[in-house]
């Protein structure tokens, strides 16, 4: 934005060069100085012939003798001086339009008045010191338009204190359109652009202040706001007319420079991490002492503006020391500290140029470079902000990459752990199945074989009985093997396996088997152990029908019932007294069925009549579900 402003101002400045032939460049003048009792309003009419004939011819630009030491001298009077500058413009070419007088700089601490042929045409200030005249180019319209007689003499009246440095650049006179570009370029680059940069710096400082409100532990944001505020305050009087008394105005502008140096020192100290207690003490004491000594009303310094150049020299020296020590301290500790030290060093050099210009060591047609210290500071801290922003982004990216690596490592560890757990679970399942099969074979097949062996050895069992026992043992073995088949939680598939085993045996008994089943939901808890319990319960029920009821028909059905499914087995044989059989110690078959049902959270019940018996096995859909 600043670069675009400079380019725009330069383009505007080229407009006046097209009409340079119509301009008159004034480089010679007559000069004299009179003593005055104080500042006063300029008279509406003032002729150079009415002044004392003590004129001296001078060359423009004019810089009156330097009076640094005289400024610090105490004086009992408040007398002022009036410098008169007379310029002859008789060689002005004829012009069809209105004329204007333009000067790069006119420097004084009092009022400025311009007379054309004895008539007052311009008055820069009613009374009092003119603080911003050093940065404000002179622009005076001499007549109203075409047809007006061009002036033959220009008289300048400059009021100033006795010790002030008065300076005047060379002047240009000519058509307004020919001079407006020059004036616009100087006005923009010397006042408007620095004001824009200062306002932008202040806006960023206010933003930093609000950031500090949320992050109180990071004092760098607060120091940045103080830097922006003091810098803005330091140059505010060049851009805005402030209704403030002379002494207090001088005190504010002088001390804000020391405040800037102190804030920069604390900022550098935070960057390089060294306390520098001696330098810190010296900076604080010097800033406080200058503030007290120059404070109006204490009668320590009668007139602050008189000693301002000496104080500025002290501020430049203090700033150079802070810059040098801070740069050395940060050289191997902080890249940001080195950058800030270099930026502040540039600002000190720009301020030194201003000091030389202010005290007439260099030509008054030079540029006040101190107006761009805000741009330098803004650029330096802008680079810092950019570096920190990029560093923060880099840290976030590194953190994300580290988290991704840790997550990948953790996922790999979890996968390995899961595989180990699955392997352990598989081995445990195999071991449990082995134990279960051994227990079932011991309790069922083993006990049946032992009983058969003893009966055969004792000779008290017929061949048919032995055959029946061996077939029962074979059925137990088949059930154990069938329970190992994967049924995928499907009860019908499990019952179909049992049907496949039973139908060949039922064909020779004259008993018909009717299969009346329907689709059922899966039982997620149906593992091999539970499957063996269900097969034994159903097998026991069918075996009881074949042994005791003399039935000719068996019907097996399935259905949904509440929160579970049920398997029903009905026959058309003779019934029995359920309570009597359950109470008889010999009725171990029914007790075994109930015990197996309880093991899988199921329920069994019998409904027996003279015309037949109905057996119901209720199984929950979820293992936690209980029968109503």
C-alpha angles and dihedrals in degrees: 000000000000091000091053089051092053092048090048092050092049091051090051090049092060091064093075094050091067090066099038091125090069094054129094116211111210112208100152129063144157118247139193137160128217129189117241134188092234145313115319140173115270118250116251091235124035126162123196089225089065091061124085112278095243097117121154123196114237137175122243130264088058124199114177118220115293114255106183095139093042089056091064094050115111115239132187096212133061096215120153136203134231119214116202121201120187123197128187116218100174092123093062111135116237113267132191095215139054119293130231136193116223130186131174094222141355113186126201139119095230140051126315123213128180124201125193111200089339097311122114108243102161138027117180098194136006095227142326130048121330102223100178099044091104092067099031115088116222114254121173128167107216103192141012102246149292117353094033117126111250114240121253098202136033119200121194121199115197120183118198144151119270096258100040122119107240120197138168129191124216113282135228127209126186144093116343093235091054094051101036093083093054092047093045093051093049092044092050098045096040101039119003099045094046088048090052092049091047091051091048090050090050092049091054088047091054088050089052089050092056089048089053090052087063096039106037094168092066102075092176090084091053091049090050090054091050090050092051093044096049091044090050091047092048094061101029094099090062092062107028131047105236121200094223134129119263098245095044091046091053091046092052096048095044097047095044087067091058090045088055092053092049094049091048090051092053090046092052091046090055092050099049094035098226119127098214090191095180095052091042091053091048094049093048093046093047093048092047093045094050090048092052097041094050096041111121116243097032093091091221093116112020096201120019096194090060093062097033096106091053091048090049089053089053090049091051090050092048091047091050091051092049091048094047097045092042092049093050092046092049097041095098099016109052133018088197090053091053090050092051091047091052091047092049090047089056089049090052090052091049089049090050090054089052091049091051090048092046092052095045097250089129133031117291089229090072126103127264098234094181087078087073098051087097089056091051093046092045090050093048094049090041088058089048091051091048092049092049091046092051090044090052090049090049091050091049091050091048090048091049091049091048091048090049091051092047090047091050090048091048092049090051091050091048091049091051090046090049091050091050091048091049090050092048090047091050092050090046091050091050090049092048092049090049091051092046094050091047090049093047093047090048095047098038116019095026097051091045093051093047090051091049092048093051092048093050092047092050091048093228099118129078124229092252091054092049090049091051092051092049091049089051090051089050090051090051090051092049092050091053090051094045091053088062093059113105106251096169093226090302112140093190091056090052092050090047089058090053091048090054090055097044104044096072091054094045093053092069095047098059092240117130121217118213116195113206106168133146135198114289133191118256120269106224093196095055103122127160093270093052090044090056091051091052093047092049092048093051093041091050091051093051092044091053090052091052094046103041116016105054088221123170097198136042122191120197117192140167132205145158115266120180111298093351148032129260136210115209126196117189132179136184097224131110115298131229140211104267096195092049093049093046090052094047113093088221091064094086093136093069091043090052090052092052092046092051091048091053090051090062095037091252132133130227129192139171130217110189128182133167088261096052149312131263119204120192127194112189117197124189121235089222121034092232092056116103128203117259 
